[in-house]
Amino acid sequence: MGSEAVKELVKFPEVERITIADLNTAAAEKLVSSLGQEKVRVQKVDATCHQDLVNVLKGHTVAAGALGPFYRFEKPIVEAALAAGVDYVSICDDHDAASAVIQMDRTARDKGRKALTGMGWTPGLRNILARKGL
C-alpha cells in the first residue's frame, strides 16, 4: 500500500519531496528506480527508534504511514511525527492502534498538527463511499 501511495503522490507537481523510510531499503530503492523521479529518495530508518524517526521526519510537511503491524508501530510513529512537527496520515486498519491515535488528538491540536488514522480502504475510503451512497 505504501508503494502505491508513492506512485500516486509523484504525479502531483505540488509534492516537492517524498522520503521512503524503511529498515529494508532494497524494495524502496527498486521502486525509486522504476519511477525515475528525483524528488523521491530512500532513507534507512529503524521504526523502533524514536529519535531516528524524528530526524527523518523533520522538514517534511506530512508523514504517511503504512508500516504494520499497526498495533506495534502506529502510536510510536505518530508520536515521532508530532515531535518532528509534521502532520500524519495512515492506512491503519487496527482498531486498538487507531483508538490510541484518536486519544492523541488533543496533543496533536495543541502542537498545531493533525493525526489522521484509518485512512486506508477499510475503514477509510469505504466509509466515505458509504456516506456518499456509492
C-alpha positions in Angstrom: 0.0 0.0 0.0 2.8 2.4 0.8 4.3 1.8 -2.7 1.0 2.6 -4.3 0.7 5.8 -2.3 4.2 6.9 -3.5 3.3 6.1 -7.2 0.3 8.4 -6.9 2.0 11.2 -4.9 4.8 11.6 -7.5 2.1 12.6 -10.1 1.3 15.8 -8.2 3.6 18.8 -9.0 2.9 20.4 -5.6 4.6 17.4 -3.9 8.2 18.5 -3.8 9.8 15.7 -2.0 9.0 12.2 -0.9 11.1 10.2 1.5 10.6 6.5 1.7 11.8 5.5 5.2 12.3 1.8 5.9 14.8 -0.6 7.6 14.9 -2.8 4.5 15.7 -0.3 1.7 16.0 -2.8 -1.2 12.4 -2.7 -2.3 12.2 1.0 -1.8 15.3 1.6 -4.0 13.8 -0.6 -6.7 10.6 1.5 -6.6 12.5 4.7 -6.8 14.5 3.4 -9.8 11.3 2.4 -11.6 9.7 5.8 -11.0 12.7 7.8 -12.3 11.8 10.7 -10.1 14.4 12.9 -8.5 12.0 14.1 -5.8 11.8 10.6 -4.3 14.6 9.4 -2.0 15.1 6.4 0.3 16.4 6.7 3.9 17.1 3.7 6.1 15.4 4.1 9.5 14.6 1.8 12.4 11.0 2.5 13.3 11.6 1.3 16.8 14.0 4.2 17.4 12.0 7.3 18.3 14.8 9.8 17.6 15.7 8.2 14.3 12.1 8.6 13.2 12.0 12.2 14.4 15.2 13.0 12.5 13.9 11.5 9.2 10.5 13.3 9.6 11.9 16.8 10.3 11.5 19.2 7.4 8.6 17.3 5.9 5.0 18.6 5.7 3.2 15.3 6.3 4.2 11.7 7.2 2.2 8.9 5.5 2.2 5.7 7.5 1.8 2.2 6.0 4.0 0.3 8.4 2.5 -2.7 10.2 1.8 -4.3 12.3 -0.1 -1.2 13.3 -0.6 -2.4 16.9 3.2 -2.1 17.2 4.1 0.9 15.1 1.2 3.3 14.7 1.3 5.2 18.0 5.1 5.5 18.2 5.2 6.8 14.6 2.5 9.4 15.4 4.5 10.4 18.5 7.6 10.9 16.3 5.6 12.8 13.7 4.3 15.2 16.4 7.7 15.6 17.9 9.1 16.4 14.4 6.3 19.0 13.8 4.7 17.2 10.9 1.1 16.1 10.2 0.4 12.4 10.0 -2.0 10.2 7.9 -2.0 6.4 7.8 -3.8 3.4 6.4 -4.0 1.8 9.9 -6.8 -0.8 10.0 -6.2 -1.9 13.6 -9.0 -0.8 16.0 -6.8 -0.6 19.1 -4.0 1.2 17.3 -6.4 3.7 15.7 -8.1 4.3 19.1 -4.7 5.1 20.6 -4.0 7.7 17.9 -7.5 9.2 18.4 -6.7 9.6 22.1 -3.7 11.7 21.0 -6.0 14.3 19.2 -5.6 17.0 21.9 -1.8 16.6 21.9 -1.8 17.0 18.1 -4.1 20.0 18.2 -2.0 21.7 20.9 1.0 21.3 18.7 -0.9 22.7 15.7 -0.8 19.3 13.9 -3.2 16.8 12.6 -3.0 13.0 13.0 -5.3 11.0 10.8 -5.6 7.3 11.1 -7.7 4.6 9.5 -7.5 6.3 6.0 -7.0 3.1 4.0 -9.7 1.2 2.2 -11.3 -0.2 5.3 -12.4 1.7 7.2 -11.3 4.9 5.5 -12.4 5.0 1.9 -15.2 2.5 2.4 -16.8 4.8 5.0 -16.5 7.8 2.6 -18.1 5.9 -0.2 -20.9 4.7 2.1 -21.6 8.2 3.2 -21.9 9.4 -0.4 -24.1 6.4 -1.2 -21.7 4.9 -3.8 
